[in-house]
Amino acid sequence: MTTVEDDTVSGNGLAGITVHSRAPGQDLNGNVVAHNTIQTNNVDGDFDFAPHVDPATTGIIVATAVGSISITIKNNSISNDVNGIWHTGPVTISGKGNKYSKVAHHSVRG
């Protein structure tokens, strides 16, 4: 399990926090993303899971091509993105308290 906490991220080619699972046997379950300040990211777009692509600015991406991911995303401040959280594949997101400012879509399934 990995915890991404108390970071400030902006201006990245991919989402500020990116969780990708592409190979059999990867276990990304139980990861936690909490108390981060996330501004404009995914400026290059994320095309790794075509045909499910995210070309828009996005704070957090969680995507899997194999298996499933259960992740906690809570108490983050996400701003100045089209998508706050973008996810594709069998993804379960738990957690509360995310705050959004100038974000068109809080959570988007690709």
C-alpha positions as CSV (number, residue, x, y, z in Angstrom):
1,M,0.0,0.0,0.0
2,T,1.2,3.5,-0.9
3,T,0.0,6.8,0.6
4,V,0.4,10.0,-1.3
5,E,-0.2,12.7,1.3
6,D,0.5,16.4,1.9
7,D,2.0,17.1,-1.6
8,T,1.5,20.0,-3.9
9,V,1.4,19.1,-7.6
10,S,0.8,21.2,-10.8
11,G,1.9,21.5,-14.4
12,N,2.5,17.8,-15.1
13,G,2.1,16.0,-18.4
14,L,0.0,13.3,-16.8
15,A,-2.4,13.9,-14.0
16,G,-0.9,15.2,-10.8
17,I,-1.4,11.9,-9.2
18,T,-1.6,9.0,-11.6
19,V,-2.4,5.3,-10.7
20,H,-2.0,3.0,-13.7
21,S,-2.3,-0.8,-13.8
22,R,-1.4,-2.4,-17.1
23,A,0.1,-5.8,-16.3
24,P,-1.4,-9.0,-14.8
25,G,-0.5,-9.5,-11.1
26,Q,-0.2,-5.8,-10.2
27,D,-2.0,-5.1,-6.9
28,L,-2.7,-1.4,-6.4
29,N,-5.5,-2.0,-3.9
30,G,-5.5,-0.1,-0.7
31,N,-3.6,3.0,-1.9
32,V,-4.5,6.3,-0.3
33,V,-4.4,9.8,-1.8
34,A,-5.1,12.3,0.9
35,H,-4.6,16.0,1.9
36,N,-2.9,17.0,-1.3
37,T,-3.1,20.3,-3.2
38,I,-3.6,19.5,-6.9
39,Q,-3.7,22.2,-9.5
40,T,-3.7,22.1,-13.4
41,N,-2.2,18.8,-14.5
42,N,-2.5,16.2,-17.4
43,V,-1.5,19.0,-19.8
44,D,-0.3,16.4,-22.4
45,G,-3.4,14.2,-21.9
46,D,-3.5,10.5,-20.9
47,F,-3.9,8.2,-23.9
48,D,-2.6,5.0,-22.2
49,F,-5.9,3.2,-22.0
50,A,-7.3,3.7,-25.5
51,P,-10.1,3.8,-26.5
52,H,-10.7,5.3,-23.0
53,V,-8.6,8.4,-23.1
54,D,-8.5,11.6,-21.0
55,P,-7.3,14.5,-23.2
56,A,-8.4,17.1,-20.7
57,T,-6.6,18.7,-17.7
58,T,-7.1,16.4,-14.7
59,G,-6.1,16.3,-11.1
60,I,-6.1,12.5,-10.4
61,I,-6.3,9.5,-12.8
62,V,-6.9,5.9,-11.7
63,A,-7.0,3.4,-14.6
64,T,-6.6,-0.3,-15.0
65,A,-6.5,-2.6,-18.0
66,V,-6.3,-5.7,-15.9
67,G,-7.8,-6.6,-12.5
68,S,-9.5,-4.1,-10.3
69,I,-8.4,-1.2,-8.1
70,S,-9.9,-0.1,-4.8
71,I,-8.5,3.2,-3.7
72,T,-9.2,5.9,-1.1
73,I,-9.1,9.5,-2.3
74,K,-10.0,12.0,0.4
75,N,-9.5,15.5,1.7
76,N,-7.7,16.8,-1.4
77,S,-8.0,20.3,-2.8
78,I,-8.3,20.1,-6.6
79,S,-8.4,23.2,-8.7
80,N,-8.2,24.6,-12.2
81,D,-8.8,21.3,-14.0
82,V,-11.5,20.1,-16.4
83,N,-11.7,16.8,-14.4
84,G,-11.0,16.4,-10.7
85,I,-10.8,12.6,-10.7
86,W,-10.9,10.5,-14.0
87,H,-11.1,6.7,-13.8
88,T,-11.5,3.8,-16.1
89,G,-11.7,0.0,-15.7
90,P,-13.1,-1.7,-12.6
91,V,-12.2,1.0,-10.1
92,T,-13.8,1.6,-6.7
93,I,-13.1,4.9,-5.1
94,S,-13.9,5.6,-1.5
95,G,-13.3,8.7,0.6
96,K,-14.9,12.0,1.3
97,G,-13.9,15.6,1.8
98,N,-12.4,16.4,-1.6
99,K,-12.7,20.1,-2.4
100,Y,-13.0,21.4,-5.9
101,S,-12.5,24.9,-7.3
102,K,-12.8,25.7,-11.0
103,V,-13.3,22.0,-11.8
104,A,-15.9,21.2,-14.4
105,H,-16.4,17.5,-13.5
106,H,-15.6,16.3,-10.0
107,S,-15.5,12.6,-11.0
108,V,-15.6,11.2,-14.5
109,R,-15.7,7.6,-15.7
110,G,-13.8,7.2,-19.0
